[in-house]
Amino acid sequence: MFSDSPLDPLVIEQTAGKENSDNVFCNGMDRASPTPEMKEVTVRWQKKYKEDFVTDAWAAWDTAWVLHQAITKAGTLDTKLVVEGFDHLNKPGDVKTVFGDGYMTGKSTFGVDRVLSKPIPISRIDHGEIKLVGLRSPEPMVAVAQDVPPRR
């Protein structure tokens, strides 16, 4: 089964049950394989909120972090200049995310580069065990099936 929901794979497993979580692929991040930035956000969360971390917070963090980077790069809080500045963050690595290097894209579809492109996690749930297959850039989309050994 394939799920394109960025939910924590643990949510899928808890919903379906470990016994039904076999050969499931999703683009939620395996919390056991965090990037260094994810570790930092998780520690900060737990320090502040004193409760279990919710992996959806990584995406929310990125939203604020990318805006902060755009404001810093623009050198102003002038909304017009900050928004226009996104159009110049269009090379891989121009923005940092907890998932890795990102950049702004979207010009061919929307006429402006104001859509965040960042690595997408591909995780596999196999017999109830969650494992990160890898982080993949969405452009160009690379098939990940080759990374998964055939089942015997």
C-alpha positions in Angstrom: 0.0 0.0 0.0 1.2 3.5 -0.7 0.2 6.6 1.3 1.1 10.1 0.2 0.2 11.5 3.6 3.0 13.1 5.5 1.7 11.7 8.8 4.1 9.9 11.1 4.2 6.3 9.9 3.4 5.4 13.5 -0.1 6.9 13.0 -0.6 4.4 10.1 0.6 1.6 12.2 -1.5 2.5 15.2 -4.6 2.9 13.0 -4.2 -0.3 11.0 -2.5 -2.3 13.8 1.0 -3.8 13.6 -0.4 -7.0 12.3 -1.9 -5.2 9.3 1.1 -2.9 8.7 3.0 -4.9 6.1 4.6 -3.5 2.9 3.2 0.0 3.5 5.1 2.9 2.0 4.5 6.5 3.0 6.1 9.9 3.0 6.0 10.3 6.7 9.3 10.5 8.4 10.6 7.6 10.5 11.1 9.2 13.9 14.0 6.8 14.6 16.0 8.3 11.7 15.9 12.0 12.3 18.2 14.5 10.6 20.3 16.7 13.1 17.8 19.5 12.5 14.9 17.3 13.4 16.7 16.2 16.6 17.1 19.9 17.6 13.4 20.7 17.0 12.3 17.6 18.9 14.5 18.5 21.9 13.2 22.1 21.9 9.6 20.8 21.7 10.0 18.5 24.6 11.8 21.1 26.7 9.0 23.6 26.1 5.9 21.4 26.1 6.9 18.5 28.3 4.8 16.1 26.2 5.3 13.6 23.4 6.6 15.1 20.2 4.3 15.1 17.2 6.3 14.7 13.9 3.9 17.0 12.1 5.7 19.8 13.9 8.7 19.4 11.7 6.7 20.7 8.7 5.3 23.6 10.8 8.8 24.4 11.9 10.0 24.5 8.3 7.2 27.0 7.4 8.4 29.5 10.0 12.1 28.8 9.4 11.8 29.4 5.7 10.0 32.7 6.3 12.7 33.7 8.8 15.4 32.9 6.1 13.5 35.0 3.6 13.3 37.9 6.0 16.9 37.6 6.9 18.0 37.5 3.2 15.7 40.5 2.3 17.2 42.4 5.3 13.9 44.0 5.9 10.4 43.4 7.3 8.8 45.1 4.3 6.3 42.5 3.3 6.5 43.3 -0.4 10.3 42.8 -0.5 10.2 39.7 1.6 7.6 38.1 -0.6 9.5 39.1 -3.8 12.6 37.7 -2.2 11.2 34.2 -2.3 11.6 34.3 -6.1 15.4 34.6 -5.7 15.7 31.5 -3.4 15.3 29.2 -6.3 18.4 27.1 -6.3 18.9 23.9 -4.3 20.3 24.9 -0.9 19.0 28.5 -1.0 16.8 27.6 2.0 17.4 25.1 4.8 14.7 22.8 6.1 14.7 20.0 8.7 14.5 17.6 5.8 17.6 19.0 4.1 18.4 21.6 1.5 15.4 23.2 -0.2 14.5 26.0 -2.6 11.5 27.9 -3.8 9.9 26.7 -7.1 6.6 27.1 -8.9 7.3 29.6 -11.6 6.2 27.3 -14.4 2.8 26.7 -12.7 2.1 29.9 -10.7 4.3 32.5 -12.4 6.4 33.0 -9.2 8.8 30.8 -7.2 6.9 30.7 -3.9 6.4 27.0 -3.4 8.9 25.2 -1.1 10.6 22.2 -2.6 12.4 20.1 0.0 13.4 16.4 0.4 10.5 14.1 0.9 10.9 11.1 3.3 10.0 7.7 2.0 9.4 5.3 4.9 8.4 1.6 4.8 6.4 -0.3 7.3 7.3 -3.9 7.1 5.7 -6.4 9.5 5.1 -3.5 11.9 8.7 -2.2 11.7 9.1 1.3 10.5 12.3 2.1 8.5 13.4 5.2 6.5 14.1 4.2 2.9 15.5 7.7 2.2 14.9 11.4 1.7 14.2 12.2 -2.0 14.1 15.4 -3.9 10.7 15.8 -5.5 12.2 17.3 -8.7 12.9 15.3 -10.6 11.0 12.5 -8.9 13.2 9.5 -8.6 11.8 6.0 -8.3 12.6 4.6 -4.9 11.4 1.0 -5.5 14.9 0.1 -6.5 16.1 0.9 -3.0 13.8 -1.7 -1.5 14.9 -5.3 -1.6 12.4 -7.7 -3.0 10.4 -9.7 -0.5 11.1 -13.4 -0.3 
